[in-house]
Every structure is written in structure tokens, then in C-alpha cells.
Amino acid sequence: MREPTDPPVVGVLALQGDVREHVAALRAGGAEAVAVRRPGELAAVDGIVLPGGESTTMATLAARWGLLEPLRDAVRAGLPAYGSCAGMILLADRLLDAPPGQRTVGGLDVTVRRNAFGRQVDSFETRVELDGLAGGPLHAVFIRAPWVEEAGPGVQVLGRVVGGAADGRIVAVRQGDVVATSFHPELTGDRRVHALFVDIVRRHLADAERGEP
């Protein structure tokens, strides 16, 4: 039986991508972090992280391992989720510049443009201010990153690029207990985004204990 003081269990989709970095960041944020590869493992977590990597590969492997539909159902039912880079693509309800038939988990009422900032050689680093995140701007790493082309009315825009050709582009969003960033906070040593997500999971569990939706 779970005790109120127990750390939340946060899974990291471990089919492809930067899994170890997310596990380390979640543990630093106070969560018990576990790898998720099978539906039974998904059923045992309080929140899920979809890591950076290659979104089409992750979606294909998730379908092959019988995880795609359970992921969709879980997020639709309220499981807190966080996606970085490719994870943002997987959480989007709509995609631009995607291969024909690319499947997503969904959960965010956004339109995401894949590889919006360009190819691997166009990867870059900058500072991004996130709404409600104390401690000043984040050092953000963008690698073949997407951006949010359009956000629905229920989506909170947390961060935008400032300056340059991509000035004003949306790179961080939240809708309820689902969060996504275009960049990779797991690669920088700044644990604030992961701590924010762990706090979201804790609050979700507390609400469930009180019987609140």
C-alpha cells in the first residue's frame, strides 16, 4: 500500500532515445524512476516521460510492443506525462511535416512541426524563460527540435524562443498534467523541469487520494 511519504513512481519510455538521462534527472527530482517497455510496466507508474530520440522509431516500437494504445488510453485517462523533443511530437494531437501515417500518443491540443529548427547540423543552445519556473532562464539544448505551430485554447504556453529567426516560436507547453518541451533539459544538468513534472505527479496523486478529478 502506498504511503503519503512514498516517492511517486515515474516511468520513462525506454524503447529508444535518451532514457538514462531522464531517469537520472527524475531521481534527482525526488521520484522513483523506472524504465517502461511493456504494458504491465506502464500500469505500475504514476506518471510517464517520453524522451528525446526519433519519434517515428519510438511510435513504431511502441506499437510493436503493444504499448501505443495503452499509452494513449493512460494519458487520455489522466496519467501525467512529460515529453522532451521527440516526446513533444508523440504527445501532440496534430503534426506537420510528418511521414505519412506517423502515429502519436496524443494528449496535447497542439499542432507540432517536426524538425522545425532544421537538421542535426542546425542544432543550437540558447536560454529560455519558462512561465512559473523560479530561478531564471533555462539553458536549453535544441537538437533537430520541433516547435508548436498552434496551441488550442486549453493549452498554457510556458516558453518561447526570444531573438533570431525563430523569435516567438512556442517551445514549452502544458495542458493539465501533460507537459512538453522542444528542448532537452535532461542533457544540461538543470533539473528544474523534471522537478516541476515530479511535483505535477505528486499533486495528481494527492488529488486522487481526495477523490478529486
N, C-alpha and C positions, 0 to 999 in steps of 0.2 A: 504494500500500500504506500502511495506517495505521501511524504510528509511535506508541510508547507516550506520547510527549510531546504528540501532537496533541490539541487540544481536542475533546471529544465534540460531535457534531452533534445538536442538539435541534430538532425541528420544532415549529411552532405551527400548529394547525389554523386556517387563515386563510379560513374561509367567512363568518364573521360574529363580531362581538364585539371585545373589547379586545386585538387582536393585537399592535399596535406596542408597547404597554406590556410585554407578556410578552417580546417579542423583546429590548427594551432591558434588562429585568431578567436575562434569561438570559445576555446578553453580559456584563453586569456580573459575573455569577457564574462566568465563565470558559468558557462554551460558545460554539460557533459556532451561532447561531440562524438558522433558515430558515423561510420560510412553506411550508405544505403544503396544497395544494388538489387534488392528483391522486394516484392510487395509486402512480405511479412515483416521486413525491417522497417519499411515505411510506416506500418501500423503501430510501431512502438515509439515513434518520436512525437515531440510536442511542437516542432517546427522543422522546416526544411530549407536548406540552402542549395540553389542551383548555381554551380560555379562557372567561372570563365572557361573557355575552351572553344569547341567547334559545335555550334548549335545544331546543325543538321546531323552530325555524328551522334550527339547526345540524344536527340529525338529518335533517331533510328535504333540506337541501342536500347533506349527505354522501351520502345515498342517491342523489340525482340525479346527483352527480359520480362515482358508483361507488366512494366511499370508505368507506361504512359497513361493509360486510363485510370489506374489507381491514383496517380499524381493529380490528374485533372479533377477526379472526384474529391480528393482530400482538400485541395486548395479551394474548390467550389464550396465545400462544406465548412470552410473557415480555418483550415490549417495555416498558421503563419508561414510566410515564405519570403525569402530574400534571394534575388538574382543579381549577379555581377556580370556585366558584358554579355556573353552568350546566355547567361541566366536571365538577363533582361529580355532578350529575344524570346526565350522559351516561355516567359510569363506574359508576353504580350498577346492580346486578343487578335491583333491585326499586324501584318508585316508588309513592308515594301522592299523591293529588290531581293526577294527570297526565291530560292529554286522552286520550280513547280511542285506543288504537293507537300511543301515543308509543313510539318505538324508542330503545334505548340501545346504547352500545358494550359496557357491562358490564366486569367485571374486579374489582369490589369486592363482596364478600359483605355488602352492606348494603341496608337499606331507607331510601330518602331521601324526605322530604316536600318537594315543590316549594312555593316561596313560603311557607315555614313561618313566617317572621318578618313576613309581611304584604306589602302593596303597596309601590309605589315611595315613597309618602309616609311609609311606616314604616321607611325605610332609616335606619341609625344607625351610629355608630362606638363602639368600646369597646376594651378591652385584653384580649388572650387569651394565656395561657401555653401554650406548646407543649412537650410532653414531649420532652426530649432536645435542645432548641434553646437554645444558650447565648445570653446577652445580655439576659435578662429578657423580659417580656411583649411581644407584638407589638401595634402599633396596627392594629386590624382594622376594615375597612370592609365593612358588610353592605348589599347592595342587592337587594331582593326575593329574599333569600337562602333557600336550603334549609337543612335540618338533617338529621342522621342519626337516624332514628327507632329503628333497631335495627341492631346490628353483629353479624356472625357470629363464631364462636369464633376464627377465624384473623385477625381484624382488630384492629389496635392502635389504641386511641383516643388521639390525640395532644393534643386540646384540647377544652375545654368552655367554654360561657358561664358566667360567675360573676356572680350577682346578677340582680335583675329578674325579670320574669315568665318568662323563658326560662332561668332558672338551671339549670345542669346539662346543658343540651342539647349534644349532640355536634356540633362544628363542624370537626373535623380528624381524619382517619383515615389509616392506612397498612396495606396488605396486601402484603407482599413489596416489590416495586418499583413499586407503584401507590400514589399519594398523592392526597388530595383535601382541599380546604378549602372551607367555606361562604363565606368572605370573599375579598377581593381584595387580596392582598399586592402585586400589580403596580401598584396605584394609590397606594401610600404612600411609595415610596422606600426602604422596608426590604427589602433583597434576601435576607434570611436563608432564607426558604422556597425561593426559587429556587436559592440556593447549596446547600441541602440536596438538592434534586432533582438538580442537576448532579452532586453527589457520588454520589448513588444511581446515576446513569447511568455515571459513571466506574467505580464498583465492579462494576457489571454487566458492563462491557466487560472489566475485569480478570479477573473470574471466567470469562468466555467464553474469554479467551486461555489460561487454565489448564485449560480443558475442564471446569469445574465447572458444575453445573446452576444 
